[in-house]
Amino acid sequence: MPRPIPCGLGEACSRRGTAVSEDKPAPSGPVARGARAWLKANRELAVLLLVAALGFFGRAWEGDLHGDPVHYAAIAKNILSSGDWLTMHDAPGLIYAKKPPLMFWLVAVNFKLFGPSTFAAKFWSCLFGAATCVVLFLMARRVLGATAGLLVGCVAATTPGMVMVSMDLRLDSAVALAVTATVYAVVRAVQDDRPRWLLLAGVAGGLGFMTKMSAGAHVPAMLVLGLIASRPRWLLHPCFWGALALGAAIAAPWHLAVAGHHGQEFTETYFEREIGERLVLGSHLARNLVGNARGLLTLTAPWGLLAAFALFRWRKVSPRERWGLLLAVLWIAEVLVTAALPPKRYDRYVATAFPAVALLAGYGLATLIPERLRERVPRVVRTLALVQAVALALYPGLLHTYSCRGFVDARDLLDKVEPGPTLAGFIPEERFEDPEGEKGPWGLRSKVTYYLDRTVRFYTKADDLLRSPTRFAVTRERYVPELTRAGFELMLDLDESYRLLLRRADAPPPTP
């Protein structure tokens, strides 16, 4: 039985370094103390991480993939099924030469480790969106202050267009991150007077180009514009040219390897069509510029009004803040012009400018908050984020839709009735005539690959389909009557466009 400690001895023992657990709890470890110190020193960043995690990962596992995302997911699955990590494939023997491979590699790794799923497919795009907000905060904190930096990051995480392109398997979030990292590199290089930071832009440009080719235009353009607005003489600095060389060194090996392996089959599609046909000067430029500006305002609403308000305060801000706003304006202008070059325009082409709009809007919002209340901003934002987390957890509905449930249901039916690696597709359109049966709507081919783990053999004539060894056929809804007359019966609605049919046992023979 331990002896009682005399009065006052506990304090004396404590002063001499003797631990007395009865009187005093054990001190926290160095990890806990370090975490508390980090949170205290970086409370704005900690709050932003919470906001970004909720904004880009909240219920991201819901829904399914369709359109471009299911196409990209199918290419990632083909990497695993073929074992070929050099050449991307739309289908066995049909190479895909329209995009660089980095995103497909990352998704394929996820599928390998965790199995194919909606969340595994979306993960990297969501992560790039969240990382863009963090890098934007780090840059804005340097030129606009900590409170404005937090608001800039939160505006980016709640910009409708930013969330739309990041919470799906798309490539635009990676390009936005690459350009944001480039602007951050310029800011760090200028403020620290260390041009070696420009090499970060080279890494961002190389990895961005390996994800989507448009990064090869946006990153160098922003690097040049940023230096013109900050340190024009650095355009002759070895670190600037080193950044360009570093980006090329990252992107070149894969391109040279694939071009050497496939020759004209790759170069004609990749360089002549995907790059050459998109860098076009013509009468469409003015029309596309207007369309891009309209799309940018629509996809960044309601933050665009605050961005305009920030520009009205141009003469009232400090030189450092004016420099930050100038970088944002140059950023937006570069994206609007570059995205106007392709004759065919999409609103998502301006996604690279979303962080720049957030930079302006966040600063505009910060100027509306009195100085005495700015200390409370992190606490208010944290409270709102926690409310959002509770709402996401308790909301009974779906935030992401399921439009391809029929494909999921069809897999069990096909595996039970007719197991095998192929499926017939009936698309009676002249543009898909192909003796090998490889041509066909890429959307259908991708969905069959991703959801059914099969390849599609396309037919344009019902008689040819009747001669095929497969009993099941997939076709568009408008061609169902033609197949019904040929002896097929409708089995499942796969999605809003495609139907699965089964050839009846009493189907008439094909015409000789």
C-alpha positions as CSV (number, residue, x, y, z in Angstrom):
1,M,0.0,0.0,0.0
2,P,1.6,3.3,-1.0
3,R,2.4,5.8,1.7
4,P,0.4,9.1,1.6
5,I,2.3,12.0,0.2
6,P,2.9,14.7,2.8
7,C,1.3,18.1,2.2
8,G,3.4,20.2,-0.1
9,L,5.7,17.3,-1.1
10,G,3.8,17.0,-4.4
11,E,4.7,20.5,-5.4
12,A,8.3,20.0,-4.3
13,C,8.5,16.7,-6.2
14,S,7.1,18.4,-9.3
15,R,9.7,21.1,-9.0
16,R,12.4,18.4,-8.7
17,G,11.0,16.6,-11.8
18,T,9.3,13.7,-10.0
19,A,5.9,12.9,-11.7
20,V,3.0,12.7,-9.4
21,S,0.0,11.3,-11.3
22,E,-2.4,11.7,-8.4
23,D,-2.1,15.4,-8.4
24,K,-1.3,16.3,-12.1
25,P,-2.3,14.7,-15.4
26,A,0.4,13.5,-17.7
27,P,1.6,16.2,-20.0
28,S,0.7,15.9,-23.7
29,G,3.3,14.5,-26.1
30,P,5.3,16.4,-28.6
31,V,3.0,15.4,-31.4
32,A,0.0,16.9,-29.8
33,R,1.9,20.0,-28.8
34,G,3.2,20.3,-32.4
35,A,-0.3,19.9,-33.8
36,R,-1.8,22.6,-31.5
37,A,1.1,24.9,-32.4
38,W,0.5,24.3,-36.1
39,L,-3.2,24.9,-35.9
40,K,-2.6,28.1,-33.9
41,A,-0.1,29.4,-36.5
42,N,-2.1,28.2,-39.5
43,R,-5.7,28.5,-38.4
44,E,-6.8,30.0,-41.8
45,L,-5.2,27.2,-43.7
46,A,-6.8,24.6,-41.3
47,V,-10.2,26.1,-41.8
48,L,-9.7,26.2,-45.6
49,L,-8.7,22.5,-45.6
50,L,-12.0,21.7,-43.9
51,V,-14.0,23.8,-46.4
52,A,-12.2,22.3,-49.4
53,A,-12.6,18.7,-48.2
54,L,-16.4,19.3,-47.8
55,G,-16.7,21.2,-51.0
56,F,-14.9,18.7,-53.3
57,F,-15.2,15.3,-51.5
58,G,-18.6,15.7,-49.8
59,R,-20.6,12.6,-50.9
60,A,-18.4,12.3,-54.0
61,W,-19.0,8.5,-53.9
62,E,-22.6,9.0,-55.0
63,G,-23.9,8.8,-58.6
64,D,-22.3,7.1,-61.6
65,L,-20.2,8.1,-64.6
66,H,-21.4,9.2,-68.0
67,G,-20.1,11.3,-70.8
68,D,-16.4,12.1,-70.8
69,P,-15.9,10.8,-67.3
70,V,-17.0,7.2,-68.2
71,H,-14.8,7.4,-71.3
72,Y,-11.8,8.2,-69.2
73,A,-12.7,5.6,-66.7
74,A,-13.0,3.0,-69.5
75,I,-9.5,3.9,-70.8
76,A,-8.1,3.4,-67.2
77,K,-9.7,0.0,-67.1
78,N,-8.2,-0.9,-70.4
79,I,-4.8,-0.1,-69.0
80,L,-5.3,-2.8,-66.4
81,S,-6.9,-5.3,-68.7
82,S,-4.2,-4.9,-71.4
83,G,-1.2,-4.3,-69.1
84,D,-0.1,-1.6,-71.5
85,W,0.8,1.5,-69.5
86,L,2.4,3.2,-72.5
87,T,-0.4,3.3,-75.0
88,M,-3.9,4.3,-74.1
89,H,-6.7,2.2,-75.7
90,D,-10.4,2.9,-76.4
91,A,-10.8,-0.9,-77.0
92,P,-8.4,-3.8,-77.6
93,G,-6.4,-2.8,-80.7
94,L,-7.9,0.6,-80.9
95,I,-5.5,3.2,-79.6
96,Y,-6.6,6.4,-77.9
97,A,-4.5,9.3,-79.0
98,K,-6.4,12.4,-78.0
99,K,-5.2,13.1,-74.5
100,P,-1.9,12.6,-72.5
101,P,-1.9,9.7,-70.0
102,L,-1.3,11.1,-66.5
103,M,-4.9,11.2,-65.3
104,F,-5.6,7.7,-66.8
105,W,-2.5,6.4,-65.0
106,L,-3.7,7.8,-61.7
107,V,-7.2,6.4,-62.1
108,A,-5.8,3.0,-63.1
109,V,-3.7,2.9,-60.0
110,N,-6.9,3.6,-57.9
111,F,-8.8,0.9,-59.7
112,K,-5.9,-1.5,-59.1
113,L,-5.7,-0.8,-55.4
114,F,-9.4,-0.3,-54.5
115,G,-11.3,-1.7,-57.4
116,P,-13.4,0.3,-60.0
117,S,-15.9,2.7,-58.3
118,T,-17.3,6.2,-58.7
119,F,-15.2,7.5,-55.9
120,A,-12.0,5.9,-57.1
121,A,-12.6,7.4,-60.5
122,K,-13.3,10.9,-59.2
123,F,-10.7,11.0,-56.4
124,W,-7.9,12.7,-58.3
125,S,-10.0,15.3,-59.9
126,C,-11.5,16.2,-56.5
127,L,-8.0,16.3,-55.0
128,F,-6.7,18.6,-57.7
129,G,-9.7,20.9,-57.1
130,A,-9.0,21.0,-53.3
131,A,-5.3,21.5,-53.9
132,T,-6.0,24.5,-56.2
133,C,-7.8,26.2,-53.4
134,V,-4.9,25.6,-51.0
135,V,-2.3,26.9,-53.4
136,L,-4.5,29.9,-54.3
137,F,-4.7,30.6,-50.5
138,L,-1.0,30.4,-50.1
139,M,-0.5,32.9,-52.9
140,A,-3.3,35.2,-51.9
141,R,-2.1,35.3,-48.3
142,R,1.2,36.7,-49.5
143,V,-0.2,39.5,-51.6
144,L,-3.6,40.3,-50.0
145,G,-3.2,39.2,-46.3
146,A,-4.3,36.1,-44.3
147,T,-8.0,37.0,-44.0
148,A,-8.4,37.8,-47.7
149,G,-6.4,34.6,-48.5
150,L,-8.9,32.5,-46.5
151,L,-11.8,34.1,-48.2
152,V,-10.2,33.7,-51.6
153,G,-9.8,30.0,-51.0
154,C,-13.4,29.6,-49.7
155,V,-14.7,31.5,-52.7
156,A,-12.8,29.1,-55.0
157,A,-14.2,26.1,-53.1
158,T,-17.7,27.3,-53.5
159,T,-17.5,28.5,-57.1
160,P,-20.2,26.5,-59.0
161,G,-18.0,25.9,-62.1
162,M,-15.0,24.9,-60.0
163,V,-17.0,22.3,-58.1
164,M,-18.6,21.1,-61.3
165,V,-15.4,20.3,-63.1
166,S,-13.6,19.0,-60.0
167,M,-16.3,16.6,-58.6
168,D,-16.2,14.5,-61.7
169,L,-13.5,12.6,-63.6
170,R,-12.4,15.5,-65.8
171,L,-9.0,16.9,-66.7
172,D,-9.7,20.6,-66.3
173,S,-9.1,20.7,-62.5
174,A,-5.5,19.5,-63.1
175,V,-4.9,22.4,-65.6
176,A,-6.3,24.9,-63.1
177,L,-4.0,23.6,-60.4
178,A,-1.0,23.8,-62.8
179,V,-1.7,27.4,-63.7
180,T,-2.4,28.3,-60.0
181,A,1.0,26.8,-59.1
182,T,2.6,28.8,-61.8
183,V,1.3,32.1,-60.5
184,Y,2.3,31.1,-57.0
185,A,5.8,30.4,-58.2
186,V,6.0,33.8,-59.8
187,V,4.8,35.4,-56.5
188,R,7.3,33.5,-54.4
189,A,10.2,34.2,-56.8
190,V,9.5,37.9,-56.8
191,Q,8.8,38.4,-53.1
192,D,11.7,36.3,-52.0
193,D,13.9,37.5,-54.8
194,R,14.7,33.9,-55.6
195,P,14.2,33.1,-59.3
196,R,14.7,29.5,-58.5
197,W,11.1,29.4,-57.6
198,L,10.3,29.7,-61.3
199,L,11.3,26.0,-61.6
200,L,8.1,25.1,-59.8
201,A,6.3,26.5,-62.9
202,G,8.3,24.1,-65.0
203,V,7.2,21.1,-62.9
204,A,3.6,22.4,-63.0
205,G,3.7,22.9,-66.7
206,G,5.2,19.5,-67.4
207,L,2.8,17.6,-65.2
208,G,-0.1,19.7,-66.4
209,F,0.7,19.0,-70.1
210,M,0.9,15.3,-69.2
211,T,-2.7,15.6,-68.1
212,K,-4.2,17.9,-70.7
213,M,-2.5,19.5,-73.6
214,S,-4.1,23.0,-73.0
215,A,-1.7,23.3,-70.0
216,G,1.1,23.6,-72.5
217,A,-0.4,26.9,-73.6
218,H,-1.7,28.3,-70.3
219,V,1.3,27.7,-68.1
220,P,4.0,29.3,-70.3
221,A,1.7,32.2,-71.1
222,M,1.0,32.9,-67.5
223,L,4.7,32.5,-66.6
224,V,5.6,35.1,-69.2
225,L,2.7,37.5,-68.3
226,G,3.5,37.2,-64.6
227,L,7.1,38.1,-65.2
228,I,6.3,41.0,-67.5
229,A,4.1,42.4,-64.8
230,S,6.7,41.8,-62.1
231,R,10.3,41.3,-63.2
232,P,10.6,41.6,-67.0
233,R,14.4,41.2,-66.9
234,W,13.9,37.7,-65.6
235,L,12.7,36.6,-69.0
236,L,16.4,36.3,-69.8
237,H,17.3,34.6,-66.5
238,P,18.5,31.0,-66.7
239,C,15.8,29.9,-64.2
240,F,13.1,31.0,-66.6
241,W,14.6,29.0,-69.4
242,G,15.3,26.2,-67.0
243,A,11.6,26.1,-66.1
244,L,10.7,25.8,-69.8
245,A,13.3,23.1,-70.3
246,L,12.2,21.2,-67.1
247,G,8.6,21.2,-68.3
248,A,9.6,19.8,-71.7
249,A,11.8,17.2,-70.0
250,I,8.9,15.9,-68.0
251,A,6.5,15.7,-70.9
252,A,8.8,14.7,-73.8
253,P,9.7,11.0,-72.9
254,W,6.2,9.6,-73.1
255,H,5.4,11.5,-76.3
256,L,8.6,10.4,-78.0
257,A,8.1,6.8,-76.8
258,V,4.5,6.5,-78.1
259,A,5.4,8.3,-81.4
260,G,8.2,5.9,-81.9
261,H,6.1,2.9,-81.2
262,H,3.0,3.9,-83.2
263,G,4.3,6.4,-85.7
264,Q,1.8,8.2,-87.9
265,E,-1.2,6.5,-86.3
266,F,-0.4,8.4,-83.1
267,T,1.2,11.6,-84.5
268,E,-1.6,12.3,-87.0
269,T,-4.3,12.2,-84.4
270,Y,-2.4,13.7,-81.5
271,F,-0.5,16.5,-83.1
272,E,-2.3,17.4,-86.3
273,R,-5.9,17.0,-85.1
274,E,-5.9,17.5,-81.3
275,I,-3.3,20.3,-81.3
276,G,-3.1,21.7,-84.9
277,E,-6.9,21.9,-85.5
278,R,-7.4,23.7,-82.2
279,L,-4.9,26.4,-82.6
280,V,-6.7,28.3,-85.3
281,L,-6.9,32.0,-86.0
282,G,-10.1,32.9,-87.8
283,S,-13.5,34.7,-87.7
284,H,-14.6,32.5,-84.8
285,L,-12.3,34.3,-82.3
286,A,-14.5,37.2,-81.6
287,R,-17.6,35.0,-81.2
288,N,-15.7,32.6,-78.9
289,L,-14.3,35.5,-76.8
290,V,-17.9,36.7,-76.1
291,G,-19.0,33.1,-75.4
292,N,-16.1,32.5,-73.1
293,A,-16.8,35.7,-71.1
294,R,-20.5,34.8,-70.8
295,G,-19.6,31.3,-69.7
296,L,-17.1,32.6,-67.1
297,L,-19.7,34.9,-65.6
298,T,-22.3,32.1,-65.5
299,L,-20.1,29.5,-64.0
300,T,-18.7,31.8,-61.3
301,A,-22.0,33.4,-60.3
302,P,-22.6,35.0,-57.8
303,W,-18.9,35.7,-57.1
304,G,-18.4,37.6,-60.4
305,L,-20.0,40.7,-58.9
306,L,-17.6,40.8,-56.0
307,A,-14.7,40.4,-58.5
308,A,-15.9,43.5,-60.3
309,F,-16.2,45.3,-57.0
310,A,-12.6,44.5,-56.2
311,L,-11.5,46.1,-59.5
312,F,-13.4,49.3,-58.7
313,R,-11.1,49.7,-55.6
314,W,-8.0,49.6,-57.8
315,R,-6.7,53.1,-56.9
316,K,-7.4,52.6,-53.2
317,V,-5.3,49.5,-52.6
318,S,-1.6,49.2,-51.7
319,P,1.0,48.5,-54.4
320,R,1.4,44.9,-53.3
321,E,-2.4,44.3,-53.4
322,R,-2.6,46.1,-56.8
323,W,0.0,43.7,-58.1
324,G,-2.0,40.7,-57.0
325,L,-5.1,42.1,-58.6
326,L,-3.1,42.7,-61.8
327,L,-2.0,39.1,-61.9
328,A,-5.6,38.0,-61.6
329,V,-6.7,40.3,-64.5
330,L,-3.9,39.0,-66.7
331,W,-4.8,35.5,-65.8
332,I,-8.4,35.9,-66.8
333,A,-7.5,37.6,-70.1
334,E,-5.0,34.9,-71.0
335,V,-7.6,32.2,-70.5
336,L,-10.3,34.0,-72.4
337,V,-8.1,34.5,-75.4
338,T,-6.4,31.1,-75.4
339,A,-9.7,29.3,-74.9
340,A,-11.1,31.2,-77.9
341,L,-8.7,29.6,-80.4
342,P,-10.4,26.2,-80.9
343,P,-13.2,26.6,-83.4
344,K,-15.5,24.4,-81.2
345,R,-16.1,26.1,-77.9
346,Y,-17.1,24.6,-74.5
347,D,-17.8,26.6,-71.3
348,R,-15.5,24.2,-69.4
349,Y,-12.5,25.6,-71.4
350,V,-12.6,28.7,-69.1
351,A,-12.2,26.5,-65.9
352,T,-8.6,27.6,-65.7
353,A,-9.8,31.1,-64.9
354,F,-12.0,30.2,-62.0
355,P,-9.2,30.6,-59.4
356,A,-8.4,34.1,-60.8
357,V,-12.1,35.2,-60.4
358,A,-12.0,33.7,-56.9
359,L,-8.8,35.8,-56.2
360,L,-10.7,39.0,-57.1
361,A,-13.9,38.1,-55.4
362,G,-12.3,37.0,-52.2
363,Y,-10.4,40.2,-52.0
364,G,-13.6,42.2,-52.7
365,L,-15.4,40.3,-49.9
366,A,-12.5,41.0,-47.5
367,T,-12.7,44.7,-48.1
368,L,-16.3,44.7,-47.0
369,I,-15.4,43.3,-43.6
370,P,-14.4,46.0,-41.0
371,E,-10.9,45.6,-39.7
372,R,-12.0,45.0,-36.1
373,L,-14.1,42.0,-37.2
374,R,-11.5,40.2,-39.4
375,E,-10.1,38.2,-36.4
376,R,-13.5,36.5,-36.2
377,V,-13.5,35.4,-39.9
378,P,-11.8,32.0,-39.4
379,R,-14.2,31.1,-36.6
380,V,-17.3,32.1,-38.6
381,V,-16.1,30.2,-41.6
382,R,-15.3,27.1,-39.5
383,T,-18.8,27.3,-38.0
384,L,-20.4,27.5,-41.4
385,A,-18.3,24.6,-42.6
386,L,-19.4,22.4,-39.7
387,V,-23.0,23.3,-40.4
388,Q,-22.4,22.3,-44.0
389,A,-20.9,19.0,-42.8
390,V,-24.0,18.2,-40.7
391,A,-26.3,19.1,-43.6
392,L,-24.4,16.9,-46.0
393,A,-24.6,14.0,-43.5
394,L,-28.3,14.4,-42.8
395,Y,-29.6,15.3,-46.2
396,P,-31.8,12.4,-47.3
397,G,-31.6,12.9,-51.0
398,L,-28.9,12.4,-53.6
399,L,-26.5,15.1,-54.6
400,H,-25.2,13.2,-57.6
401,T,-27.5,11.3,-60.0
402,Y,-27.5,7.7,-61.2
403,S,-28.2,7.7,-64.9
404,C,-26.6,4.3,-65.8
405,R,-28.3,1.9,-63.4
406,G,-29.5,-0.2,-66.3
407,F,-25.9,-1.0,-67.2
408,V,-25.2,-2.2,-63.7
409,D,-28.4,-4.4,-63.8
410,A,-27.5,-5.7,-67.2
411,R,-24.1,-7.1,-66.0
412,D,-25.7,-9.8,-63.9
413,L,-28.1,-10.7,-66.7
414,L,-25.4,-10.9,-69.3
415,D,-23.0,-12.9,-67.1
416,K,-25.8,-15.4,-66.3
417,V,-27.3,-15.9,-69.7
418,E,-24.4,-15.3,-72.1
419,P,-21.0,-15.0,-70.4
420,G,-18.2,-13.8,-72.6
421,P,-16.0,-10.8,-73.5
422,T,-18.1,-9.2,-76.3
423,L,-21.5,-7.7,-76.9
424,A,-23.2,-6.7,-80.2
425,G,-24.0,-3.1,-80.9
426,F,-26.6,-2.1,-83.6
427,I,-26.1,1.5,-84.9
428,P,-27.5,1.6,-88.5
429,E,-25.7,4.9,-89.5
430,E,-23.3,5.2,-92.5
431,R,-20.7,7.0,-90.5
432,F,-20.1,3.9,-88.4
433,E,-19.7,1.4,-91.3
434,D,-16.5,-0.5,-90.5
435,P,-15.6,-4.1,-91.6
436,E,-13.9,-4.6,-88.2
437,G,-16.8,-3.4,-86.2
438,E,-14.6,-1.1,-84.1
439,K,-16.3,2.2,-85.0
440,G,-19.3,3.3,-83.1
441,P,-20.5,5.8,-80.5
442,W,-17.6,6.2,-78.1
443,G,-20.1,6.8,-75.3
444,L,-21.6,3.4,-75.7
445,R,-18.3,1.7,-76.2
446,S,-17.0,3.3,-73.0
447,K,-20.1,2.4,-70.9
448,V,-19.9,-1.2,-72.1
449,T,-16.2,-1.3,-71.2
450,Y,-16.6,0.3,-67.7
451,Y,-19.9,-1.2,-66.5
452,L,-19.9,-4.5,-68.3
453,D,-16.2,-5.4,-68.8
454,R,-16.9,-6.2,-72.4
455,T,-16.0,-4.9,-75.8
456,V,-18.6,-4.0,-78.5
457,R,-18.8,-5.3,-82.0
458,F,-20.8,-2.8,-84.0
459,Y,-23.2,-3.7,-86.8
460,T,-25.0,-1.3,-89.2
461,K,-27.3,-3.9,-90.8
462,A,-29.9,-6.1,-89.0
463,D,-29.0,-9.2,-91.2
464,D,-25.4,-8.9,-90.1
465,L,-26.5,-8.7,-86.5
466,L,-28.6,-11.9,-86.9
467,R,-25.6,-13.7,-88.2
468,S,-23.5,-12.8,-85.2
469,P,-22.9,-15.4,-82.4
470,T,-24.1,-13.1,-79.7
471,R,-27.8,-13.1,-78.6
472,F,-27.8,-9.8,-76.9
473,A,-27.6,-6.4,-78.7
474,V,-27.4,-2.8,-77.6
475,T,-29.0,-0.1,-79.7
476,R,-30.4,3.4,-79.5
477,E,-34.0,3.8,-78.4
478,R,-35.1,4.9,-81.9
479,Y,-33.8,1.7,-83.5
480,V,-35.6,-0.7,-81.1
481,P,-38.6,-1.1,-83.5
482,E,-36.3,-2.2,-86.3
483,L,-34.7,-4.9,-84.1
484,T,-38.1,-5.9,-82.8
485,R,-39.2,-6.7,-86.3
486,A,-36.0,-8.6,-86.8
487,G,-36.8,-10.9,-83.9
488,F,-35.4,-9.2,-80.8
489,E,-37.3,-8.4,-77.6
490,L,-36.6,-5.5,-75.3
491,M,-35.0,-6.5,-72.0
492,L,-33.7,-3.4,-70.2
493,D,-33.4,0.3,-70.4
494,L,-29.7,0.9,-69.9
495,D,-29.8,4.7,-69.7
496,E,-31.7,7.6,-71.3
497,S,-30.5,6.6,-74.8
498,Y,-29.6,2.9,-75.0
499,R,-31.6,-0.3,-74.7
500,L,-30.6,-3.9,-74.3
501,L,-32.4,-6.5,-76.5
502,L,-32.3,-10.3,-76.6
503,R,-32.8,-12.3,-79.8
504,R,-35.8,-14.6,-79.5
505,A,-35.4,-18.3,-80.2
506,D,-38.0,-18.0,-83.0
507,A,-36.3,-15.1,-84.7
508,P,-36.5,-15.3,-88.5
509,P,-33.2,-16.2,-90.3
510,P,-31.2,-13.5,-91.9
511,T,-31.8,-12.6,-95.5
512,P,-29.4,-14.7,-97.8
